[in-house]
Amino acid sequence: MSHLIGTLLSFAGFVCLCLAMPRHQRDLLGRFLADGRGRALKMAGYGLLMLALLQVSFRLGWAYGAISWLGHMSLAAWILILLVSWRTRGA
């Protein structure tokens, strides 16, 4: 269960970081967000990635947790890349 939670937290973090970028705001939302909201999304994204690290490391220990966290982040990033590519393909 900790692997699923770690992957979901990583995915949510990457979604926040993705939406903090003006290019993805334009492509996915059709508009630009305010600067303050973009900064808040960046902070939330990094916070969720750190929360994923803490969650997995407390379950598996720091050595295995760090390795598992990198795997979770890789999987989450690939899923997000595929979804963004699929969503913006027709645009």
PyMOL Python script that loads the backbone (N, CA, C, O; Angstrom):
from pymol import cmd

cmd.read_pdbstr("""\
ATOM      1  N   MET A   1       0.817  -1.197   0.000  1.00  0.00           N
ATOM      2  CA  MET A   1       0.000   0.000   0.000  1.00  0.00           C
ATOM      3  C   MET A   1       0.862   1.263   0.000  1.00  0.00           C
ATOM      4  O   MET A   1       0.488   2.286  -0.574  1.00  0.00           O
ATOM      5  N   SER A   2       2.034   1.170   0.662  1.00  0.00           N
ATOM      6  CA  SER A   2       2.887   2.357   0.720  1.00  0.00           C
ATOM      7  C   SER A   2       3.430   2.711  -0.665  1.00  0.00           C
ATOM      8  O   SER A   2       3.714   3.876  -0.942  1.00  0.00           O
ATOM      9  N   HIS A   3       3.576   1.700  -1.541  1.00  0.00           N
ATOM     10  CA  HIS A   3       4.046   1.988  -2.893  1.00  0.00           C
ATOM     11  C   HIS A   3       2.989   2.773  -3.677  1.00  0.00           C
ATOM     12  O   HIS A   3       3.323   3.708  -4.406  1.00  0.00           O
ATOM     13  N   LEU A   4       1.749   2.406  -3.533  1.00  0.00           N
ATOM     14  CA  LEU A   4       0.670   3.115  -4.213  1.00  0.00           C
ATOM     15  C   LEU A   4       0.561   4.551  -3.700  1.00  0.00           C
ATOM     16  O   LEU A   4       0.410   5.484  -4.488  1.00  0.00           O
ATOM     17  N   ILE A   5       0.638   4.723  -2.399  1.00  0.00           N
ATOM     18  CA  ILE A   5       0.551   6.060  -1.824  1.00  0.00           C
ATOM     19  C   ILE A   5       1.742   6.904  -2.268  1.00  0.00           C
ATOM     20  O   ILE A   5       1.580   8.078  -2.600  1.00  0.00           O
ATOM     21  N   GLY A   6       2.929   6.319  -2.275  1.00  0.00           N
ATOM     22  CA  GLY A   6       4.113   7.047  -2.724  1.00  0.00           C
ATOM     23  C   GLY A   6       4.012   7.471  -4.176  1.00  0.00           C
ATOM     24  O   GLY A   6       4.404   8.582  -4.531  1.00  0.00           O
ATOM     25  N   THR A   7       3.490   6.594  -5.014  1.00  0.00           N
ATOM     26  CA  THR A   7       3.329   6.928  -6.426  1.00  0.00           C
ATOM     27  C   THR A   7       2.262   8.008  -6.613  1.00  0.00           C
ATOM     28  O   THR A   7       2.446   8.925  -7.413  1.00  0.00           O
ATOM     29  N   LEU A   8       1.164   7.910  -5.892  1.00  0.00           N
ATOM     30  CA  LEU A   8       0.104   8.920  -6.010  1.00  0.00           C
ATOM     31  C   LEU A   8       0.562  10.288  -5.504  1.00  0.00           C
ATOM     32  O   LEU A   8       0.227  11.310  -6.102  1.00  0.00           O
ATOM     33  N   LEU A   9       1.322  10.318  -4.410  1.00  0.00           N
ATOM     34  CA  LEU A   9       1.847  11.588  -3.917  1.00  0.00           C
ATOM     35  C   LEU A   9       2.839  12.187  -4.919  1.00  0.00           C
ATOM     36  O   LEU A   9       2.845  13.397  -5.147  1.00  0.00           O
ATOM     37  N   SER A  10       3.666  11.343  -5.507  1.00  0.00           N
ATOM     38  CA  SER A  10       4.616  11.819  -6.517  1.00  0.00           C
ATOM     39  C   SER A  10       3.886  12.341  -7.746  1.00  0.00           C
ATOM     40  O   SER A  10       4.253  13.377  -8.301  1.00  0.00           O
ATOM     41  N   PHE A  11       2.861  11.627  -8.164  1.00  0.00           N
ATOM     42  CA  PHE A  11       2.080  12.062  -9.316  1.00  0.00           C
ATOM     43  C   PHE A  11       1.423  13.410  -9.048  1.00  0.00           C
ATOM     44  O   PHE A  11       1.453  14.301  -9.896  1.00  0.00           O
ATOM     45  N   ALA A  12       0.828  13.558  -7.863  1.00  0.00           N
ATOM     46  CA  ALA A  12       0.195  14.832  -7.512  1.00  0.00           C
ATOM     47  C   ALA A  12       1.226  15.958  -7.475  1.00  0.00           C
ATOM     48  O   ALA A  12       0.937  17.077  -7.900  1.00  0.00           O
ATOM     49  N   GLY A  13       2.416  15.672  -6.975  1.00  0.00           N
ATOM     50  CA  GLY A  13       3.471  16.671  -6.954  1.00  0.00           C
ATOM     51  C   GLY A  13       3.887  17.094  -8.352  1.00  0.00           C
ATOM     52  O   GLY A  13       4.087  18.280  -8.615  1.00  0.00           O
ATOM     53  N   PHE A  14       4.019  16.118  -9.253  1.00  0.00           N
ATOM     54  CA  PHE A  14       4.403  16.442 -10.621  1.00  0.00           C
ATOM     55  C   PHE A  14       3.283  17.179 -11.361  1.00  0.00           C
ATOM     56  O   PHE A  14       3.563  18.024 -12.212  1.00  0.00           O
ATOM     57  N   VAL A  15       2.036  16.874 -11.053  1.00  0.00           N
ATOM     58  CA  VAL A  15       0.923  17.613 -11.659  1.00  0.00           C
ATOM     59  C   VAL A  15       0.983  19.069 -11.226  1.00  0.00           C
ATOM     60  O   VAL A  15       0.795  19.968 -12.046  1.00  0.00           O
ATOM     61  N   CYS A  16       1.244  19.310  -9.944  1.00  0.00           N
ATOM     62  CA  CYS A  16       1.364  20.696  -9.473  1.00  0.00           C
ATOM     63  C   CYS A  16       2.527  21.405 -10.153  1.00  0.00           C
ATOM     64  O   CYS A  16       2.391  22.557 -10.564  1.00  0.00           O
ATOM     65  N   LEU A  17       3.663  20.734 -10.277  1.00  0.00           N
ATOM     66  CA  LEU A  17       4.815  21.350 -10.932  1.00  0.00           C
ATOM     67  C   LEU A  17       4.545  21.591 -12.411  1.00  0.00           C
ATOM     68  O   LEU A  17       4.991  22.590 -12.976  1.00  0.00           O
ATOM     69  N   CYS A  18       3.821  20.681 -13.030  1.00  0.00           N
ATOM     70  CA  CYS A  18       3.466  20.845 -14.447  1.00  0.00           C
ATOM     71  C   CYS A  18       2.572  22.062 -14.637  1.00  0.00           C
ATOM     72  O   CYS A  18       2.796  22.869 -15.539  1.00  0.00           O
ATOM     73  N   LEU A  19       1.568  22.191 -13.792  1.00  0.00           N
ATOM     74  CA  LEU A  19       0.635  23.310 -13.926  1.00  0.00           C
ATOM     75  C   LEU A  19       1.237  24.636 -13.484  1.00  0.00           C
ATOM     76  O   LEU A  19       0.651  25.689 -13.735  1.00  0.00           O
ATOM     77  N   ALA A  20       2.395  24.608 -12.831  1.00  0.00           N
ATOM     78  CA  ALA A  20       3.071  25.845 -12.459  1.00  0.00           C
ATOM     79  C   ALA A  20       3.812  26.462 -13.639  1.00  0.00           C
ATOM     80  O   ALA A  20       4.217  27.622 -13.574  1.00  0.00           O
ATOM     81  N   MET A  21       3.992  25.705 -14.710  1.00  0.00           N
ATOM     82  CA  MET A  21       4.719  26.198 -15.878  1.00  0.00           C
ATOM     83  C   MET A  21       3.761  26.873 -16.859  1.00  0.00           C
ATOM     84  O   MET A  21       2.720  26.309 -17.197  1.00  0.00           O
ATOM     85  N   PRO A  22       4.113  28.092 -17.322  1.00  0.00           N
ATOM     86  CA  PRO A  22       3.207  28.832 -18.218  1.00  0.00           C
ATOM     87  C   PRO A  22       2.843  28.069 -19.497  1.00  0.00           C
ATOM     88  O   PRO A  22       1.706  28.156 -19.960  1.00  0.00           O
ATOM     89  N   ARG A  23       3.778  27.337 -20.061  1.00  0.00           N
ATOM     90  CA  ARG A  23       3.473  26.601 -21.294  1.00  0.00           C
ATOM     91  C   ARG A  23       2.366  25.565 -21.065  1.00  0.00           C
ATOM     92  O   ARG A  23       1.441  25.443 -21.868  1.00  0.00           O
ATOM     93  N   HIS A  24       2.473  24.833 -19.971  1.00  0.00           N
ATOM     94  CA  HIS A  24       1.466  23.814 -19.686  1.00  0.00           C
ATOM     95  C   HIS A  24       0.146  24.438 -19.244  1.00  0.00           C
ATOM     96  O   HIS A  24      -0.919  23.870 -19.483  1.00  0.00           O
ATOM     97  N   GLN A  25       0.209  25.594 -18.607  1.00  0.00           N
ATOM     98  CA  GLN A  25      -1.024  26.302 -18.267  1.00  0.00           C
ATOM     99  C   GLN A  25      -1.786  26.634 -19.542  1.00  0.00           C
ATOM    100  O   GLN A  25      -2.994  26.416 -19.634  1.00  0.00           O
ATOM    101  N   ARG A  26      -1.068  27.161 -20.514  1.00  0.00           N
ATOM    102  CA  ARG A  26      -1.699  27.529 -21.786  1.00  0.00           C
ATOM    103  C   ARG A  26      -2.241  26.295 -22.503  1.00  0.00           C
ATOM    104  O   ARG A  26      -3.368  26.309 -22.997  1.00  0.00           O
ATOM    105  N   ASP A  27      -1.448  25.236 -22.560  1.00  0.00           N
ATOM    106  CA  ASP A  27      -1.856  24.046 -23.297  1.00  0.00           C
ATOM    107  C   ASP A  27      -2.979  23.273 -22.614  1.00  0.00           C
ATOM    108  O   ASP A  27      -3.898  22.796 -23.281  1.00  0.00           O
ATOM    109  N   LEU A  28      -2.912  23.146 -21.299  1.00  0.00           N
ATOM    110  CA  LEU A  28      -3.883  22.308 -20.588  1.00  0.00           C
ATOM    111  C   LEU A  28      -5.097  23.078 -20.090  1.00  0.00           C
ATOM    112  O   LEU A  28      -6.213  22.559 -20.116  1.00  0.00           O
ATOM    113  N   LEU A  29      -4.893  24.304 -19.640  1.00  0.00           N
ATOM    114  CA  LEU A  29      -5.990  25.086 -19.076  1.00  0.00           C
ATOM    115  C   LEU A  29      -6.566  26.094 -20.052  1.00  0.00           C
ATOM    116  O   LEU A  29      -7.695  26.554 -19.880  1.00  0.00           O
ATOM    117  N   GLY A  30      -5.796  26.440 -21.077  1.00  0.00           N
ATOM    118  CA  GLY A  30      -6.248  27.421 -22.046  1.00  0.00           C
ATOM    119  C   GLY A  30      -6.075  28.853 -21.580  1.00  0.00           C
ATOM    120  O   GLY A  30      -6.549  29.775 -22.244  1.00  0.00           O
ATOM    121  N   ARG A  31      -5.406  29.060 -20.454  1.00  0.00           N
ATOM    122  CA  ARG A  31      -5.183  30.400 -19.923  1.00  0.00           C
ATOM    123  C   ARG A  31      -3.970  30.348 -19.009  1.00  0.00           C
ATOM    124  O   ARG A  31      -3.466  29.276 -18.672  1.00  0.00           O
ATOM    125  N   PHE A  32      -3.518  31.519 -18.619  1.00  0.00           N
ATOM    126  CA  PHE A  32      -2.388  31.619 -17.702  1.00  0.00           C
ATOM    127  C   PHE A  32      -2.899  31.898 -16.296  1.00  0.00           C
ATOM    128  O   PHE A  32      -3.860  32.644 -16.110  1.00  0.00           O
ATOM    129  N   LEU A  33      -2.251  31.299 -15.317  1.00  0.00           N
ATOM    130  CA  LEU A  33      -2.602  31.539 -13.921  1.00  0.00           C
ATOM    131  C   LEU A  33      -1.830  32.737 -13.397  1.00  0.00           C
ATOM    132  O   LEU A  33      -0.809  33.123 -13.967  1.00  0.00           O
ATOM    133  N   ALA A  34      -2.311  33.317 -12.324  1.00  0.00           N
ATOM    134  CA  ALA A  34      -1.615  34.440 -11.688  1.00  0.00           C
ATOM    135  C   ALA A  34      -0.271  33.961 -11.151  1.00  0.00           C
ATOM    136  O   ALA A  34      -0.104  32.783 -10.835  1.00  0.00           O
ATOM    137  N   ASP A  35       0.688  34.885 -11.049  1.00  0.00           N
ATOM    138  CA  ASP A  35       2.026  34.520 -10.576  1.00  0.00           C
ATOM    139  C   ASP A  35       2.000  33.904  -9.186  1.00  0.00           C
ATOM    140  O   ASP A  35       2.729  32.951  -8.912  1.00  0.00           O
ATOM    141  N   GLY A  36       1.176  34.437  -8.324  1.00  0.00           N
ATOM    142  CA  GLY A  36       1.084  33.907  -6.966  1.00  0.00           C
ATOM    143  C   GLY A  36       0.577  32.477  -6.938  1.00  0.00           C
ATOM    144  O   GLY A  36       1.024  31.664  -6.130  1.00  0.00           O
ATOM    145  N   ARG A  37      -0.345  32.182  -7.813  1.00  0.00           N
ATOM    146  CA  ARG A  37      -0.880  30.824  -7.878  1.00  0.00           C
ATOM    147  C   ARG A  37       0.163  29.867  -8.442  1.00  0.00           C
ATOM    148  O   ARG A  37       0.247  28.714  -8.019  1.00  0.00           O
ATOM    149  N   GLY A  38       0.958  30.347  -9.400  1.00  0.00           N
ATOM    150  CA  GLY A  38       2.030  29.522  -9.947  1.00  0.00           C
ATOM    151  C   GLY A  38       3.077  29.189  -8.896  1.00  0.00           C
ATOM    152  O   GLY A  38       3.549  28.055  -8.818  1.00  0.00           O
ATOM    153  N   ARG A  39       3.438  30.184  -8.086  1.00  0.00           N
ATOM    154  CA  ARG A  39       4.391  29.936  -6.994  1.00  0.00           C
ATOM    155  C   ARG A  39       3.813  28.970  -5.969  1.00  0.00           C
ATOM    156  O   ARG A  39       4.524  28.108  -5.452  1.00  0.00           O
ATOM    157  N   ALA A  40       2.530  29.111  -5.676  1.00  0.00           N
ATOM    158  CA  ALA A  40       1.881  28.204  -4.722  1.00  0.00           C
ATOM    159  C   ALA A  40       1.870  26.776  -5.264  1.00  0.00           C
ATOM    160  O   ALA A  40       2.064  25.823  -4.510  1.00  0.00           O
ATOM    161  N   LEU A  41       1.644  26.626  -6.572  1.00  0.00           N
ATOM    162  CA  LEU A  41       1.672  25.293  -7.169  1.00  0.00           C
ATOM    163  C   LEU A  41       3.071  24.680  -7.107  1.00  0.00           C
ATOM    164  O   LEU A  41       3.215  23.481  -6.867  1.00  0.00           O
ATOM    165  N   LYS A  42       4.099  25.499  -7.323  1.00  0.00           N
ATOM    166  CA  LYS A  42       5.474  24.997  -7.210  1.00  0.00           C
ATOM    167  C   LYS A  42       5.769  24.524  -5.796  1.00  0.00           C
ATOM    168  O   LYS A  42       6.328  23.445  -5.595  1.00  0.00           O
ATOM    169  N   MET A  43       5.391  25.335  -4.822  1.00  0.00           N
ATOM    170  CA  MET A  43       5.634  24.956  -3.431  1.00  0.00           C
ATOM    171  C   MET A  43       4.862  23.687  -3.066  1.00  0.00           C
ATOM    172  O   MET A  43       5.384  22.816  -2.370  1.00  0.00           O
ATOM    173  N   ALA A  44       3.626  23.589  -3.537  1.00  0.00           N
ATOM    174  CA  ALA A  44       2.826  22.393  -3.274  1.00  0.00           C
ATOM    175  C   ALA A  44       3.446  21.169  -3.948  1.00  0.00           C
ATOM    176  O   ALA A  44       3.472  20.085  -3.366  1.00  0.00           O
ATOM    177  N   GLY A  45       3.943  21.340  -5.168  1.00  0.00           N
ATOM    178  CA  GLY A  45       4.559  20.231  -5.881  1.00  0.00           C
ATOM    179  C   GLY A  45       5.781  19.706  -5.171  1.00  0.00           C
ATOM    180  O   GLY A  45       5.916  18.499  -4.967  1.00  0.00           O
ATOM    181  N   TYR A  46       6.685  20.611  -4.789  1.00  0.00           N
ATOM    182  CA  TYR A  46       7.883  20.178  -4.065  1.00  0.00           C
ATOM    183  C   TYR A  46       7.520  19.591  -2.704  1.00  0.00           C
ATOM    184  O   TYR A  46       8.135  18.624  -2.255  1.00  0.00           O
ATOM    185  N   GLY A  47       6.527  20.174  -2.056  1.00  0.00           N
ATOM    186  CA  GLY A  47       6.080  19.641  -0.776  1.00  0.00           C
ATOM    187  C   GLY A  47       5.516  18.235  -0.893  1.00  0.00           C
ATOM    188  O   GLY A  47       5.784  17.384  -0.045  1.00  0.00           O
ATOM    189  N   LEU A  48       4.735  17.985  -1.942  1.00  0.00           N
ATOM    190  CA  LEU A  48       4.179  16.643  -2.139  1.00  0.00           C
ATOM    191  C   LEU A  48       5.273  15.623  -2.463  1.00  0.00           C
ATOM    192  O   LEU A  48       5.193  14.472  -2.034  1.00  0.00           O
ATOM    193  N   LEU A  49       6.289  16.038  -3.214  1.00  0.00           N
ATOM    194  CA  LEU A  49       7.401  15.122  -3.485  1.00  0.00           C
ATOM    195  C   LEU A  49       8.166  14.792  -2.203  1.00  0.00           C
ATOM    196  O   LEU A  49       8.572  13.648  -2.001  1.00  0.00           O
ATOM    197  N   MET A  50       8.362  15.783  -1.344  1.00  0.00           N
ATOM    198  CA  MET A  50       9.035  15.530  -0.072  1.00  0.00           C
ATOM    199  C   MET A  50       8.161  14.679   0.849  1.00  0.00           C
ATOM    200  O   MET A  50       8.670  13.828   1.578  1.00  0.00           O
ATOM    201  N   LEU A  51       6.862  14.905   0.817  1.00  0.00           N
ATOM    202  CA  LEU A  51       5.948  14.081   1.602  1.00  0.00           C
ATOM    203  C   LEU A  51       5.981  12.633   1.131  1.00  0.00           C
ATOM    204  O   LEU A  51       5.912  11.712   1.944  1.00  0.00           O
ATOM    205  N   ALA A  52       6.087  12.431  -0.167  1.00  0.00           N
ATOM    206  CA  ALA A  52       6.210  11.071  -0.696  1.00  0.00           C
ATOM    207  C   ALA A  52       7.497  10.417  -0.197  1.00  0.00           C
ATOM    208  O   ALA A  52       7.496   9.240   0.165  1.00  0.00           O
ATOM    209  N   LEU A  53       8.590  11.175  -0.179  1.00  0.00           N
ATOM    210  CA  LEU A  53       9.857  10.639   0.335  1.00  0.00           C
ATOM    211  C   LEU A  53       9.723  10.256   1.796  1.00  0.00           C
ATOM    212  O   LEU A  53      10.146   9.172   2.196  1.00  0.00           O
ATOM    213  N   LEU A  54       9.141  11.130   2.590  1.00  0.00           N
ATOM    214  CA  LEU A  54       8.982  10.832   4.014  1.00  0.00           C
ATOM    215  C   LEU A  54       8.089   9.625   4.243  1.00  0.00           C
ATOM    216  O   LEU A  54       8.394   8.769   5.074  1.00  0.00           O
ATOM    217  N   GLN A  55       6.992   9.556   3.510  1.00  0.00           N
ATOM    218  CA  GLN A  55       6.043   8.451   3.684  1.00  0.00           C
ATOM    219  C   GLN A  55       6.692   7.110   3.363  1.00  0.00           C
ATOM    220  O   GLN A  55       6.557   6.154   4.125  1.00  0.00           O
ATOM    221  N   VAL A  56       7.388   7.040   2.248  1.00  0.00           N
ATOM    222  CA  VAL A  56       8.006   5.774   1.847  1.00  0.00           C
ATOM    223  C   VAL A  56       9.186   5.446   2.754  1.00  0.00           C
ATOM    224  O   VAL A  56       9.403   4.281   3.086  1.00  0.00           O
ATOM    225  N   SER A  57       9.950   6.456   3.159  1.00  0.00           N
ATOM    226  CA  SER A  57      11.126   6.203   3.995  1.00  0.00           C
ATOM    227  C   SER A  57      10.740   5.752   5.396  1.00  0.00           C
ATOM    228  O   SER A  57      11.436   4.924   5.984  1.00  0.00           O
ATOM    229  N   PHE A  58       9.655   6.274   5.941  1.00  0.00           N
ATOM    230  CA  PHE A  58       9.226   5.821   7.252  1.00  0.00           C
ATOM    231  C   PHE A  58       8.724   4.380   7.200  1.00  0.00           C
ATOM    232  O   PHE A  58       8.835   3.649   8.184  1.00  0.00           O
ATOM    233  N   ARG A  59       8.180   3.973   6.073  1.00  0.00           N
ATOM    234  CA  ARG A  59       7.692   2.595   5.936  1.00  0.00           C
ATOM    235  C   ARG A  59       8.818   1.599   5.675  1.00  0.00           C
ATOM    236  O   ARG A  59       8.829   0.509   6.247  1.00  0.00           O
ATOM    237  N   LEU A  60       9.765   1.971   4.812  1.00  0.00           N
ATOM    238  CA  LEU A  60      10.789   1.030   4.359  1.00  0.00           C
ATOM    239  C   LEU A  60      12.170   1.295   4.920  1.00  0.00           C
ATOM    240  O   LEU A  60      13.081   0.497   4.701  1.00  0.00           O
ATOM    241  N   GLY A  61      12.351   2.378   5.628  1.00  0.00           N
ATOM    242  CA  GLY A  61      13.677   2.786   6.074  1.00  0.00           C
ATOM    243  C   GLY A  61      14.272   3.750   5.058  1.00  0.00           C
ATOM    244  O   GLY A  61      13.834   3.806   3.909  1.00  0.00           O
ATOM    245  N   TRP A  62      15.270   4.507   5.491  1.00  0.00           N
ATOM    246  CA  TRP A  62      15.794   5.565   4.641  1.00  0.00           C
ATOM    247  C   TRP A  62      16.538   5.027   3.424  1.00  0.00           C
ATOM    248  O   TRP A  62      16.455   5.624   2.351  1.00  0.00           O
ATOM    249  N   ALA A  63      17.252   3.933   3.556  1.00  0.00           N
ATOM    250  CA  ALA A  63      18.023   3.411   2.427  1.00  0.00           C
ATOM    251  C   ALA A  63      17.092   2.879   1.333  1.00  0.00           C
ATOM    252  O   ALA A  63      17.186   3.301   0.180  1.00  0.00           O
ATOM    253  N   TYR A  64      16.206   1.968   1.684  1.00  0.00           N
ATOM    254  CA  TYR A  64      15.270   1.425   0.696  1.00  0.00           C
ATOM    255  C   TYR A  64      14.214   2.447   0.296  1.00  0.00           C
ATOM    256  O   TYR A  64      13.733   2.443  -0.836  1.00  0.00           O
ATOM    257  N   GLY A  65      13.859   3.320   1.229  1.00  0.00           N
ATOM    258  CA  GLY A  65      12.860   4.336   0.929  1.00  0.00           C
ATOM    259  C   GLY A  65      13.312   5.302  -0.148  1.00  0.00           C
ATOM    260  O   GLY A  65      12.524   5.690  -1.010  1.00  0.00           O
ATOM    261  N   ALA A  66      14.577   5.693  -0.103  1.00  0.00           N
ATOM    262  CA  ALA A  66      15.092   6.625  -1.116  1.00  0.00           C
ATOM    263  C   ALA A  66      15.092   5.973  -2.499  1.00  0.00           C
ATOM    264  O   ALA A  66      14.734   6.611  -3.490  1.00  0.00           O
ATOM    265  N   ILE A  67      15.486   4.727  -2.563  1.00  0.00           N
ATOM    266  CA  ILE A  67      15.491   4.015  -3.847  1.00  0.00           C
ATOM    267  C   ILE A  67      14.058   3.832  -4.347  1.00  0.00           C
ATOM    268  O   ILE A  67      13.775   4.034  -5.528  1.00  0.00           O
ATOM    269  N   SER A  68      13.169   3.453  -3.452  1.00  0.00           N
ATOM    270  CA  SER A  68      11.767   3.267  -3.823  1.00  0.00           C
ATOM    271  C   SER A  68      11.151   4.589  -4.276  1.00  0.00           C
ATOM    272  O   SER A  68      10.367   4.619  -5.225  1.00  0.00           O
ATOM    273  N   TRP A  69      11.504   5.679  -3.599  1.00  0.00           N
ATOM    274  CA  TRP A  69      11.000   7.008  -3.950  1.00  0.00           C
ATOM    275  C   TRP A  69      11.406   7.392  -5.363  1.00  0.00           C
ATOM    276  O   TRP A  69      10.597   7.940  -6.113  1.00  0.00           O
ATOM    277  N   LEU A  70      12.633   7.116  -5.729  1.00  0.00           N
ATOM    278  CA  LEU A  70      13.082   7.404  -7.098  1.00  0.00           C
ATOM    279  C   LEU A  70      12.279   6.601  -8.123  1.00  0.00           C
ATOM    280  O   LEU A  70      11.948   7.107  -9.194  1.00  0.00           O
ATOM    281  N   GLY A  71      11.974   5.362  -7.791  1.00  0.00           N
ATOM    282  CA  GLY A  71      11.139   4.550  -8.673  1.00  0.00           C
ATOM    283  C   GLY A  71       9.720   5.096  -8.782  1.00  0.00           C
ATOM    284  O   GLY A  71       9.146   5.148  -9.869  1.00  0.00           O
ATOM    285  N   HIS A  72       9.162   5.500  -7.648  1.00  0.00           N
ATOM    286  CA  HIS A  72       7.813   6.072  -7.654  1.00  0.00           C
ATOM    287  C   HIS A  72       7.771   7.359  -8.478  1.00  0.00           C
ATOM    288  O   HIS A  72       6.834   7.594  -9.241  1.00  0.00           O
ATOM    289  N   MET A  73       8.807   8.189  -8.308  1.00  0.00           N
ATOM    290  CA  MET A  73       8.842   9.434  -9.069  1.00  0.00           C
ATOM    291  C   MET A  73       8.982   9.155 -10.563  1.00  0.00           C
ATOM    292  O   MET A  73       8.362   9.833 -11.383  1.00  0.00           O
ATOM    293  N   SER A  74       9.785   8.170 -10.913  1.00  0.00           N
ATOM    294  CA  SER A  74       9.958   7.831 -12.331  1.00  0.00           C
ATOM    295  C   SER A  74       8.647   7.357 -12.941  1.00  0.00           C
ATOM    296  O   SER A  74       8.267   7.794 -14.027  1.00  0.00           O
ATOM    297  N   LEU A  75       7.958   6.467 -12.243  1.00  0.00           N
ATOM    298  CA  LEU A  75       6.677   5.964 -12.743  1.00  0.00           C
ATOM    299  C   LEU A  75       5.652   7.095 -12.863  1.00  0.00           C
ATOM    300  O   LEU A  75       4.952   7.199 -13.869  1.00  0.00           O
ATOM    301  N   ALA A  76       5.571   7.929 -11.843  1.00  0.00           N
ATOM    302  CA  ALA A  76       4.612   9.042 -11.865  1.00  0.00           C
ATOM    303  C   ALA A  76       4.931  10.020 -12.990  1.00  0.00           C
ATOM    304  O   ALA A  76       4.026  10.522 -13.657  1.00  0.00           O
ATOM    305  N   ALA A  77       6.219  10.290 -13.200  1.00  0.00           N
ATOM    306  CA  ALA A  77       6.607  11.212 -14.265  1.00  0.00           C
ATOM    307  C   ALA A  77       6.246  10.651 -15.629  1.00  0.00           C
ATOM    308  O   ALA A  77       5.751  11.387 -16.484  1.00  0.00           O
ATOM    309  N   TRP A  78       6.478   9.382 -15.848  1.00  0.00           N
ATOM    310  CA  TRP A  78       6.133   8.778 -17.147  1.00  0.00           C
ATOM    311  C   TRP A  78       4.629   8.802 -17.390  1.00  0.00           C
ATOM    312  O   TRP A  78       4.181   9.078 -18.503  1.00  0.00           O
ATOM    313  N   ILE A  79       3.862   8.516 -16.365  1.00  0.00           N
ATOM    314  CA  ILE A  79       2.400   8.565 -16.518  1.00  0.00           C
ATOM    315  C   ILE A  79       1.953   9.974 -16.867  1.00  0.00           C
ATOM    316  O   ILE A  79       1.110  10.159 -17.745  1.00  0.00           O
ATOM    317  N   LEU A  80       2.513  10.973 -16.183  1.00  0.00           N
ATOM    318  CA  LEU A  80       2.142  12.362 -16.463  1.00  0.00           C
ATOM    319  C   LEU A  80       2.582  12.774 -17.866  1.00  0.00           C
ATOM    320  O   LEU A  80       1.836  13.465 -18.560  1.00  0.00           O
ATOM    321  N   ILE A  81       3.757  12.372 -18.290  1.00  0.00           N
ATOM    322  CA  ILE A  81       4.232  12.697 -19.638  1.00  0.00           C
ATOM    323  C   ILE A  81       3.288  12.115 -20.686  1.00  0.00           C
ATOM    324  O   ILE A  81       2.930  12.788 -21.652  1.00  0.00           O
ATOM    325  N   LEU A  82       2.893  10.873 -20.490  1.00  0.00           N
ATOM    326  CA  LEU A  82       1.964  10.248 -21.442  1.00  0.00           C
ATOM    327  C   LEU A  82       0.618  10.960 -21.461  1.00  0.00           C
ATOM    328  O   LEU A  82       0.051  11.179 -22.531  1.00  0.00           O
ATOM    329  N   LEU A  83       0.102  11.322 -20.291  1.00  0.00           N
ATOM    330  CA  LEU A  83      -1.191  12.000 -20.232  1.00  0.00           C
ATOM    331  C   LEU A  83      -1.131  13.392 -20.848  1.00  0.00           C
ATOM    332  O   LEU A  83      -2.043  13.784 -21.576  1.00  0.00           O
ATOM    333  N   VAL A  84      -0.073  14.138 -20.568  1.00  0.00           N
ATOM    334  CA  VAL A  84       0.048  15.487 -21.135  1.00  0.00           C
ATOM    335  C   VAL A  84       0.237  15.406 -22.641  1.00  0.00           C
ATOM    336  O   VAL A  84      -0.334  16.206 -23.382  1.00  0.00           O
ATOM    337  N   SER A  85       1.037  14.445 -23.100  1.00  0.00           N
ATOM    338  CA  SER A  85       1.241  14.278 -24.537  1.00  0.00           C
ATOM    339  C   SER A  85      -0.059  13.904 -25.244  1.00  0.00           C
ATOM    340  O   SER A  85      -0.354  14.406 -26.329  1.00  0.00           O
ATOM    341  N   TRP A  86      -0.828  13.021 -24.621  1.00  0.00           N
ATOM    342  CA  TRP A  86      -2.094  12.604 -25.204  1.00  0.00           C
ATOM    343  C   TRP A  86      -3.082  13.759 -25.222  1.00  0.00           C
ATOM    344  O   TRP A  86      -3.825  13.930 -26.188  1.00  0.00           O
ATOM    345  N   ARG A  87      -3.094  14.559 -24.147  1.00  0.00           N
ATOM    346  CA  ARG A  87      -4.045  15.665 -24.028  1.00  0.00           C
ATOM    347  C   ARG A  87      -3.742  16.797 -25.012  1.00  0.00           C
ATOM    348  O   ARG A  87      -4.660  17.405 -25.561  1.00  0.00           O
ATOM    349  N   THR A  88      -2.472  17.075 -25.232  1.00  0.00           N
ATOM    350  CA  THR A  88      -2.084  18.188 -26.095  1.00  0.00           C
ATOM    351  C   THR A  88      -1.805  17.765 -27.523  1.00  0.00           C
ATOM    352  O   THR A  88      -1.435  18.607 -28.341  1.00  0.00           O
ATOM    353  N   ARG A  89      -1.966  16.503 -27.851  1.00  0.00           N
ATOM    354  CA  ARG A  89      -1.666  16.002 -29.194  1.00  0.00           C
ATOM    355  C   ARG A  89      -2.582  16.651 -30.234  1.00  0.00           C
ATOM    356  O   ARG A  89      -2.122  16.989 -31.324  1.00  0.00           O
ATOM    357  N   GLY A  90      -3.834  16.827 -29.927  1.00  0.00           N
ATOM    358  CA  GLY A  90      -4.780  17.386 -30.887  1.00  0.00           C
ATOM    359  C   GLY A  90      -4.707  18.899 -31.008  1.00  0.00           C
ATOM    360  O   GLY A  90      -5.257  19.474 -31.947  1.00  0.00           O
ATOM    361  N   ALA A  91      -4.037  19.546 -30.069  1.00  0.00           N
ATOM    362  CA  ALA A  91      -3.985  21.018 -30.073  1.00  0.00           C
ATOM    363  C   ALA A  91      -2.955  21.559 -31.034  1.00  0.00           C
ATOM    364  O   ALA A  91      -2.795  22.774 -31.149  1.00  0.00           O
TER     365      ALA A  91
END
""", "prot")
cmd.dss("prot")
cmd.show_as("cartoon", "prot")
cmd.util.cbc("prot")
cmd.orient("prot")
